[in-house]
Amino acid sequence: MSGRPRHRNVSANEQALAAFVARKHEIDTMLARLQAHSDEHFGLSPDEITWGHVTALADYSALLKRITDQAFKEDGYAD
Protein backbone atom coordinates (compact mmCIF):
# COMPACT_ATOMS: atom_id res chain seq x y z
CA MET A 1 0.00 0.00 0.00
CA SER A 2 1.34 3.41 -0.97
CA GLY A 3 2.06 6.06 1.62
CA ARG A 4 0.47 8.76 -0.53
CA PRO A 5 -3.02 9.98 0.39
CA ARG A 6 -5.78 8.87 -1.90
CA HIS A 7 -7.56 11.72 -3.66
CA ARG A 8 -10.85 11.27 -5.33
CA ASN A 9 -10.82 12.33 -8.96
CA VAL A 10 -13.00 15.40 -9.36
CA SER A 11 -14.89 15.44 -12.63
CA ALA A 12 -15.04 18.48 -14.87
CA ASN A 13 -18.75 18.68 -14.07
CA GLU A 14 -18.07 18.81 -10.33
CA GLN A 15 -15.47 21.53 -10.91
CA ALA A 16 -17.90 23.50 -13.05
CA LEU A 17 -20.60 23.11 -10.40
CA ALA A 18 -18.27 24.37 -7.68
CA ALA A 19 -17.28 27.36 -9.83
CA PHE A 20 -20.96 28.05 -10.64
CA VAL A 21 -21.93 28.00 -6.96
CA ALA A 22 -19.03 30.33 -6.10
CA ARG A 23 -20.07 32.81 -8.82
CA LYS A 24 -23.71 32.58 -7.73
CA HIS A 25 -22.64 33.42 -4.18
CA GLU A 26 -20.75 36.47 -5.50
CA ILE A 27 -23.85 37.62 -7.39
CA ASP A 28 -26.14 37.01 -4.40
CA THR A 29 -23.79 39.08 -2.22
CA MET A 30 -23.72 41.93 -4.73
CA LEU A 31 -27.51 41.86 -5.11
CA ALA A 32 -28.02 41.96 -1.34
CA ARG A 33 -25.63 44.90 -1.01
CA LEU A 34 -27.31 46.72 -3.88
CA GLN A 35 -30.79 46.08 -2.44
CA ALA A 36 -29.71 47.40 0.97
CA HIS A 37 -28.17 50.47 -0.66
CA SER A 38 -31.37 51.06 -2.64
CA ASP A 39 -33.47 50.60 0.52
CA GLU A 40 -31.41 53.43 2.03
CA HIS A 41 -32.02 55.60 -1.06
CA PHE A 42 -28.41 55.13 -2.13
CA GLY A 43 -27.19 56.96 0.97
CA LEU A 44 -28.93 60.20 0.06
CA SER A 45 -31.52 62.33 1.76
CA PRO A 46 -34.15 64.06 -0.39
CA ASP A 47 -32.50 67.48 -0.04
CA GLU A 48 -29.15 66.12 -1.32
CA ILE A 49 -30.42 64.74 -4.62
CA THR A 50 -29.13 66.42 -7.77
CA TRP A 51 -29.37 65.64 -11.47
CA GLY A 52 -25.98 63.99 -11.10
CA HIS A 53 -27.58 61.40 -8.81
CA VAL A 54 -30.35 60.87 -11.35
CA THR A 55 -27.70 60.27 -14.01
CA ALA A 56 -25.91 57.78 -11.74
CA LEU A 57 -29.15 55.85 -11.21
CA ALA A 58 -29.82 55.90 -14.95
CA ASP A 59 -26.38 54.34 -15.46
CA TYR A 60 -27.08 51.68 -12.81
CA SER A 61 -30.44 50.97 -14.42
CA ALA A 62 -28.92 50.59 -17.90
CA LEU A 63 -26.29 48.15 -16.61
CA LEU A 64 -28.89 46.12 -14.73
CA LYS A 65 -31.14 46.09 -17.81
CA ARG A 66 -28.30 44.54 -19.82
CA ILE A 67 -27.99 41.85 -17.17
CA THR A 68 -31.72 41.13 -16.95
CA ASP A 69 -32.11 41.18 -20.73
CA GLN A 70 -29.35 38.59 -21.04
CA ALA A 71 -30.63 36.47 -18.12
CA PHE A 72 -34.19 36.42 -19.46
CA LYS A 73 -33.25 36.41 -23.17
CA GLU A 74 -35.01 39.67 -23.88
CA ASP A 75 -34.35 42.49 -26.34
CA GLY A 76 -31.02 41.99 -28.10
CA TYR A 77 -30.43 38.68 -26.32
CA ALA A 78 -33.58 36.96 -27.54
CA ASP A 79 -33.06 33.73 -29.44
HUZIUR-V798591 format. One record per backbone hydrogen bond with DSSP energy under -1.0 kcal/mol. CO is the residue of the C=O (numbers start at 0). NH is the residue of the N-H. Records with the same first field share a line. If there is no record, write none. Layout:
CO=NH / NH
This chain:
10=14
11=15
12=16
13=17
14=18
15=19
16=20
17=21
18=22
19=23
20=24
21=25
22=26
23=27
24=28
25=29
26=30
27=31
28=32
29=33
30=34
31=35
32=36
33=37
34=38
35=39
36=41
37=40
39=42
40=43
44=47
49=53
50=54
51=55
52=56
53=57
54=58
55=59
56=60
57=61
58=62
59=63
60=64
61=65
62=66
63=67
64=68
65=69
66=70
67=71
68=73
73=76
74=77
